[in-house]
Amino acid sequence: MTEPVKSGGAVHFAAAALGRCPICTKGKLFKSFLKVAAQCSNCGTDFKAADTGDGPVVFVLLIAGFVTCFGMLYTFLAYNWPAWVHLVVWPLVACVLSLGLMSPLKGLMVAAQLKNRVRD
């Protein structure tokens, strides 16, 4: 098994955000949409100890909630959209942002745990 990279450079975090192994940047980090693989298929790094729990959800909620609330308030005050447009647009924006951010943020949390050698 390969030891975590001590430099922890931006390349390794970017690879994790893209769903690749944060150690070798080649193997897959996820075996499904949000399910972390047991180990890297390329370098054999063990991902079992990297349990993110609800960490990524908190960041997704904060980011998507801020963008959605700010956008809704801005468009309401600046453009005076009708209420039905807000009810169509902003829940859709919140769902798309939430689904789009969940996997990259979970990958970043796994990379941070592996860099800091977090164990059970």
Contacts in CASP RR format, 6 or more apart in sequence:
PFRMAT RR
TARGET T0000
AUTHOR 0000-0000-0000
METHOD contacts of the structure
MODEL  1
MTEPVKSGGAVHFAAAALGRCPICTKGKLFKSFLKVAAQCSNCGTDFKAA
DTGDGPVVFVLLIAGFVTCFGMLYTFLAYNWPAWVHLVVWPLVACVLSLG
LMSPLKGLMVAAQLKNRVRD
1 43 0 8 1.000
1 44 0 8 1.000
1 45 0 8 1.000
1 46 0 8 1.000
2 23 0 8 1.000
2 24 0 8 1.000
2 43 0 8 1.000
2 44 0 8 1.000
2 45 0 8 1.000
4 23 0 8 1.000
4 45 0 8 1.000
4 114 0 8 1.000
4 115 0 8 1.000
4 117 0 8 1.000
5 12 0 8 1.000
5 23 0 8 1.000
5 115 0 8 1.000
8 115 0 8 1.000
11 25 0 8 1.000
12 22 0 8 1.000
12 23 0 8 1.000
12 25 0 8 1.000
12 111 0 8 1.000
12 115 0 8 1.000
13 22 0 8 1.000
13 108 0 8 1.000
13 111 0 8 1.000
13 112 0 8 1.000
15 21 0 8 1.000
15 22 0 8 1.000
15 25 0 8 1.000
15 111 0 8 1.000
16 22 0 8 1.000
16 29 0 8 1.000
16 107 0 8 1.000
16 108 0 8 1.000
16 110 0 8 1.000
16 111 0 8 1.000
17 104 0 8 1.000
17 105 0 8 1.000
17 107 0 8 1.000
17 108 0 8 1.000
17 111 0 8 1.000
18 104 0 8 1.000
19 28 0 8 1.000
19 29 0 8 1.000
19 30 0 8 1.000
19 103 0 8 1.000
19 104 0 8 1.000
19 107 0 8 1.000
20 26 0 8 1.000
20 27 0 8 1.000
20 28 0 8 1.000
20 29 0 8 1.000
21 27 0 8 1.000
21 28 0 8 1.000
21 29 0 8 1.000
21 40 0 8 1.000
21 42 0 8 1.000
21 43 0 8 1.000
21 45 0 8 1.000
22 29 0 8 1.000
22 107 0 8 1.000
22 110 0 8 1.000
22 111 0 8 1.000
22 114 0 8 1.000
22 115 0 8 1.000
23 40 0 8 1.000
23 43 0 8 1.000
23 45 0 8 1.000
23 114 0 8 1.000
24 40 0 8 1.000
24 42 0 8 1.000
24 43 0 8 1.000
24 45 0 8 1.000
26 42 0 8 1.000
26 43 0 8 1.000
27 40 0 8 1.000
27 41 0 8 1.000
27 42 0 8 1.000
27 43 0 8 1.000
28 37 0 8 1.000
28 40 0 8 1.000
28 41 0 8 1.000
29 36 0 8 1.000
29 37 0 8 1.000
29 40 0 8 1.000
29 47 0 8 1.000
29 107 0 8 1.000
29 110 0 8 1.000
30 36 0 8 1.000
30 37 0 8 1.000
30 103 0 8 1.000
30 106 0 8 1.000
30 107 0 8 1.000
31 37 0 8 1.000
31 38 0 8 1.000
33 103 0 8 1.000
34 102 0 8 1.000
34 103 0 8 1.000
34 106 0 8 1.000
36 47 0 8 1.000
36 50 0 8 1.000
36 52 0 8 1.000
36 106 0 8 1.000
36 110 0 8 1.000
37 47 0 8 1.000
38 46 0 8 1.000
38 47 0 8 1.000
38 48 0 8 1.000
39 45 0 8 1.000
39 46 0 8 1.000
39 47 0 8 1.000
39 48 0 8 1.000
40 47 0 8 1.000
45 114 0 8 1.000
47 110 0 8 1.000
47 114 0 8 1.000
49 113 0 8 1.000
49 118 0 8 1.000
49 119 0 8 1.000
49 120 0 8 1.000
50 109 0 8 1.000
50 110 0 8 1.000
50 113 0 8 1.000
50 114 0 8 1.000
50 118 0 8 1.000
51 113 0 8 1.000
51 120 0 8 1.000
52 106 0 8 1.000
52 107 0 8 1.000
52 109 0 8 1.000
52 110 0 8 1.000
52 113 0 8 1.000
55 109 0 8 1.000
56 102 0 8 1.000
56 105 0 8 1.000
56 106 0 8 1.000
56 107 0 8 1.000
56 108 0 8 1.000
56 109 0 8 1.000
57 102 0 8 1.000
59 101 0 8 1.000
59 105 0 8 1.000
60 97 0 8 1.000
60 98 0 8 1.000
60 101 0 8 1.000
60 102 0 8 1.000
60 105 0 8 1.000
61 98 0 8 1.000
63 97 0 8 1.000
63 101 0 8 1.000
64 94 0 8 1.000
64 97 0 8 1.000
64 98 0 8 1.000
64 101 0 8 1.000
65 94 0 8 1.000
65 97 0 8 1.000
67 93 0 8 1.000
67 97 0 8 1.000
68 90 0 8 1.000
68 93 0 8 1.000
68 94 0 8 1.000
68 97 0 8 1.000
71 90 0 8 1.000
71 93 0 8 1.000
72 86 0 8 1.000
72 90 0 8 1.000
75 81 0 8 1.000
75 86 0 8 1.000
75 89 0 8 1.000
76 86 0 8 1.000
81 89 0 8 1.000
END
